[in-house]
């Protein structure tokens, strides 16, 4: 028997899942009570990773050798295909990322010092928490799965646009890459009109380290079927990685470019953010179960401040930016926030309320919440 939890979902990124393989039927949901401890003790892994991206009649694939220290932002990815469209080496030490193309002798340097490197592990923990809850009292929650295409890939493999309810099921165990895994599957129960429909996914988590050894996603994007499969081969955990593995010195003849994307800074609380922000920082009213998880400031062509709150089953994000001219293309319905009129949209990945004031554009978005409580949170922000 499958053990299933139904969750209200907003996908910020998508869990990758491919070939549906046979698994031993589940007797009961495992405790998963050591997931955080095991992932914290994982120093690194190395393996061969294959990604197959199919959209309509088009198929592309990549084969890469990967060295990773999960949760640190340290990784090295070397393409084993001679594909001129993608950098042949991607090397990150936690504070900077280098993309190097041997053929063009071009190196791009990207600042990643303000990136949250713990998000992948947090998503796995949240997913397993929802699965655990299915074995006890019925619980609604949000699922923030992993990216479809692994870190540092530029391919458009996201499944933004998923709407509706998702069933999360524990499907027993299977062997992948010579290791025992837990098999989980997710499936959309709603095919609301939107960018993505007919969504389903499956993930095979290593039983010891809770790392996805295989991930497959299938869905329709704008009416075109898409399948993305990522799987590891010859994987080794805790191989004793040296920090030198994650350093990159461009060759003397290389042309070096600096990525000029907006930079984002993270703060431990609202007070620290307010001390450097050009805007007044909103202080939304939320249920007591929510804690502030992240406060950010982004500087570039787009200037913004952001707050992210979460409890065990839902997330709420509040942003304030200089995008006063922005007009979304997706339709929505009007809602009243005091003297302000805002627009509520189901953009698939989330429910979002947005409105424009004299000096800033505001947005309040949520996963795992219905429209009514989200509107109340937005009213506490208004044009402040």
N, C-alpha and C positions, 0 to 999 in steps of 0.2 A: 504494500500500500504506500502511495506517495504521501508525505507529510507536507502540507501546503500552508503557507501564510499568505494572506492577501494584504498588499500594501499599497498606499497611495504614493505615487512616485513622481519625482521631477528629476530628470537626468541632467546633471551638469556635465557629465562625460559618460561614456558607455563602457560597460563591461564587454570584453571580447569573448566570444565563444565559437565552429566549423562542423566538423563531422560528428554526427551523433553516434556515439559508440555504446556498446552494451555495457551495462553496469550491474553489479550485484544488487538485488533489490534490498531496500533498507528495512531493518528490523525496528530501529528507533533512531531518533536524531542524536548524534554524539553530543557530549557536553560542550565541546569547543571552549573549555574553560582555561586553556593554556595558550590561546592564540596570541595575546599581547606579550606574554612572557617569551614565547618561542620567537616571535618576530623581533623582539628586542635583542635576543641573543644571537640572531643571524648576522654574522659579520660580512658575508658576501656569497655570491654564486657566480659560476661561469658556465656557459653552455652555448649550444648552437640553436638559433631561433629562426624559424621560418614563418613568414607572413604571406598569406594569399588573399588578395583583394579582388573580388568579382563584382562587377556592376554591369547588368545587362549582358551583352555579348563580349564585354571587355574583361580580361583577366591580367593581373600583374602580380608579381611575387618578388620577395626579397629573402635572401638568406644571409644571416649576420652572426658573427661571433660576438658574444656579449659578456662583459664583466660588470657586475653591479654590486654595490653596497646599499641595500634597501634602506630608505629613510634618511640617507645622508646627502643625496644629490650627487654622489660619485658614481660614474659609469663610463664605460668605454664600449663603443659599438663600431665594429669594422665590417663593412659590406664585403661579402664574398662573391657578389655579382658585379660585373663590369657595367654598371648602369650610370650613364653620364648625367641623369636627371637628379641624382641624389648625392649628397656628400659621402665620400668614401670612408671617412672617419669622423666619429662624434665623440669627443672626450670632455668630460666634465669633472671638476674637482670639488664641486659643492658651491663654489663662488663664481666660477666662470666656465662657460661652455665654448669649445672650439669645434667648428664644422670645417673640415678640410677636404678639398677636392684635388686629388693627385693630378688628374688630367689637366685641369685649368690652373693648377698651382695657386689656388686661392684659399685663404683661411679667413673665416668669419669668427670674430670674437664677440660673445654675448655675455652680459652680466646677469648671473642668476643668483646673486647673493641674497636677494630678498624673496626668493621663491620658497614656498612651503613644501618641504621635501617629505613630510610625513603623511600627506593626503592619501596616498595609495594604501598604506597600512590601515589608516582610519576607515577607509571605505570597506576594506575586507572585514574589519571588526564589526562595522555597522551591519553589513550584509548577514554575517553569522548570527548577530544578535536577533535579527528578524526571524531567521530560520529557527533559532532556539525557541523563540516565543511561540512558534506554531505548535510546539509540543506541550504547551501549557495554555493559560488563558489567551483568548483571541486578542491580538494586538495589532493596531494599524501603525505603520511606520514608513519612512522614506528609505529608498535605497540609492546610494551614491556609488555606482559601480566604477570599475577601472576603465581607463582609456581603451578604445578598441585597438589602436595601434600603439605600441609601447613608447616609452619615453624618447624624446628627441626626434620623433619621426614627423616629417612635414606632410605626409599624405593625408588627404581629406577623408578620414575614416570615422568621424564622429557620427553618432546617431541622434544629433539634436533634432527635436521635433516630436519625441515620443509623448503621448498623452494617455491619460486614463489610469486604470488599475493594473497592477502587476501581480501575478501569483509567483511566489518564491517557493521552490520545492527542493527538498533534500532527496536525491535519487540513489543513494547508496554509495558504493565504492567501485573503482576501476583502476587498472594499471596503465600509467602513461610514462613513457621514457624510462621504463624499468622501475618506477616507483609507485607506491600505493597512494591513491588520491581519493578525496571526497568529491562527489559529483553533485553540483547544484544547478538548477535550471530556473530561468525566469521567463515569463510569457505575459504579453499584454492581453488583457481581457476586453479592451476597448479599442475600436478602430475609429476614433474620432477623426474628423477631417483635419488634416495637418500635413506637415512635411514628411513624417515617418508613420508607417502603418504596418500591421502584421508583424510585430516585433517579437522575437524570441531569442533566447541566448542560453548558453550552457558553459559552465566553468568547471575545471578539474583542479582542485586545490591539493597541493602536497600535504599528506597527513601529518608530517613532522613539522614543517616550517610554514605552512599556510601560504605558500607562494603558488600562483596559478601557473601550472605547467602546460595547460592547454585552454584556449578560450575560443568560442565560436559565436558569432552573431549573424542572424538573418533578419532582414526587414525589407520593406519597400520604401524607397526615397523618391518622392515625386512620381510614383507609379512605376519606378524601375526597381527590379529586385536586386538586392545587395547581399553578399555573403562575405564575411571577413573571418579568416581562421588564423590563429597564432598558436604555435606549439613549439615546445623546447625538445631538443634531443641532446643526449650526452651531457646532462646537467650535473654539476658537482656543487654541493653546498659547503660553505666554510673552507674554501681551498687555500686560505692563507694569502689573501691578496695584499700586495704591497701598494703603498700610497703612490709610488712612482708610476703605477699602471694608469693612474688617473691624471697624470701631468702630460701636457703637450707643448712642445717647443716647435713652432713653425720653421720649416726649412728656410735657409737664408734667401733663396730665390723666390719665396712665396710672396704673393700680394696679400696684404693684411687689410681687412675691412672690419670696422666696428659697427655692430648692429645698433641702430638708433631708435629702437622700439621704446615706448614709454617705460619708465622705471617705477617700480612699486616698492614702498617701504612698509614694514609691519611694526605695530606698536602693541604693547602689552595691555593697554587700557585706553579708555576714551580721553582721559586727561592728557596723556602723552601725545595722542593724535591731535587734540585741540591746540596744543602748544605750538604746533608747526603748520596747522592747516590754514588755508586762506578762507575757508568757510566756517560757519558755526556748525558744530557736529550734532546731528540729530540724536535724540535720546528716546527711542521708541519704548512704549509700554508693552511688555510681553508677559505671558504667564510665568510664575515663579520657577517653573521647571527649566526655563531657557537660561543658558549661560552665554556670555560673550566669548566667542572662540577666536575671533580675529578682528583687528582694526587696521585698515590700510589707507595709504595715501598714494595716489598715482600721479606722476608728473610727466608731461609731454604735451603733444597737441591736444590730447584729452586730459583734463585735470579733474580728479575726482577723489572723494573719500568714501570708504565703505566699511560697513560693520556686518559681521556674520555671527548669528546666534544659533544655538542648537540645543536640543534635548536628545533623549534616546531615540526618538522616532521622527524628528522633523528638523528642518533648518529654515532660518529666516535671514535674508540678506537685505540690507538697507544701503542705498547709494545716493550720493548727491554729486552732481557733475556740472561742467560748463556746457553741456550739450543742449542748450536751450532751443536750438534750431532743429533738433532731430525730430523727424516724423516717422514713426514705425510704419511698416507696410502691412503688418497683420492687423486684422480687425478685432474689435473688442466691444465691451458695453460700458456705458458711463456709470460711474459711482460717485456719490457725493461725500466729500471729506470736509465737513464744516462749510466754509465758504468757497472751497475749491471743488472743481469737477475733474475727476481723474478717469483713466481708462483701465479697466480690468481685462487682461488678455490671458488666454490659455495658449501659450506658445509652444506647448508640447513638452518642453523640458521643465516647465514650471508654470505656476500661476503668478502673474506679475501685475502690479498696479503702478502706473506711472503718471506723472503730471508735471507741468512746467510752471515755475514761479518767475518773479521778475529777474532774479539773478542766477537761478540754478534749475536743473531738472532733477526730480526725485524719482526713485524707484524702490518699491518694496516687493520682494519676490520670496516665494516659499516653496518648499517641498514638504509633503506630508501634512499639509494643512488645507482645509476647504476654504471657499471664498469668504464666508462670514467672519471667521477670526482674522483672516488676512486684512480685510477691510478695516476692522477695528484697530489693528496695529498701524495701518497706514494713516488712520485718523489721528493717532497720537503723534505722528510725524508732521503731517500737513506741510506748510511753508515755513518751517522753523530753521 
